[in-house]
Amino acid sequence: MGLSDKKRKGMYDVYGKTDASLGSVFMNREHRYNMLSPNFITEITRGVETMNIDHMVDCIFLTTAKG
């Protein structure tokens, strides 16, 4: 498993994915119980704003990485 595989499997605190008109922003800090800190809020905001810029996304879903 290379470094890029590890990054895709959850080294990021916040990551996003689009599926047609649904944009999903995943919070991936289970080790910290997804506790909101100023930096974590900034990352979440950046993810939501990125989804908002994409004109194909009609709905943004904020969820945890594990479901």
VENSUL-V69713 format. One record per residue. N is the residue number from 1. SS is DSSP state (alpha for helix, beta for strand, coil for the rest). PHI is phi as a letter, one per 20 degrees, with the letter a starting at -180 (NA if undefined). PSI is psi in whole degrees, -180 to 180 (NA if undefined). Layout:
n/ss/phi/psi
N/SS/PHI/PSI
N/SS/PHI/PSI
//
This chain:
n/ss/phi/psi
1/coil/NA/120
2/coil/e/174
3/alpha/f/-38
4/alpha/f/-33
5/alpha/f/-40
6/alpha/f/-41
7/alpha/f/-41
8/alpha/f/-26
9/alpha/e/6
10/alpha/p/27
11/alpha/e/-10
12/coil/e/144
13/coil/f/-34
14/beta/c/132
15/beta/b/160
16/beta/c/162
17/beta/b/142
18/beta/d/145
19/beta/b/100
20/coil/l/-117
21/coil/e/7
22/beta/d/124
23/beta/d/132
24/beta/d/131
25/beta/d/119
26/beta/d/131
27/beta/e/125
28/coil/c/57
29/coil/c/50
30/alpha/f/-32
31/alpha/f/-18
32/alpha/d/17
33/coil/l/31
34/coil/l/32
35/coil/f/133
36/coil/f/124
37/coil/c/165
38/alpha/g/-43
39/alpha/f/-39
40/alpha/f/-40
41/alpha/f/-40
42/alpha/f/-43
43/alpha/f/-43
44/alpha/f/-45
45/alpha/g/-43
46/alpha/f/-41
47/alpha/f/-43
48/alpha/f/-42
49/alpha/f/-38
50/alpha/f/-42
51/alpha/f/-37
52/alpha/f/-33
53/alpha/f/-33
54/coil/f/114
55/coil/f/-11
56/coil/e/-19
57/coil/e/122
58/coil/d/-26
59/beta/c/136
60/beta/d/126
61/beta/d/121
62/beta/d/123
63/beta/b/172
64/beta/e/161
65/coil/f/-31
66/coil/e/5
67/coil/o/NA
//
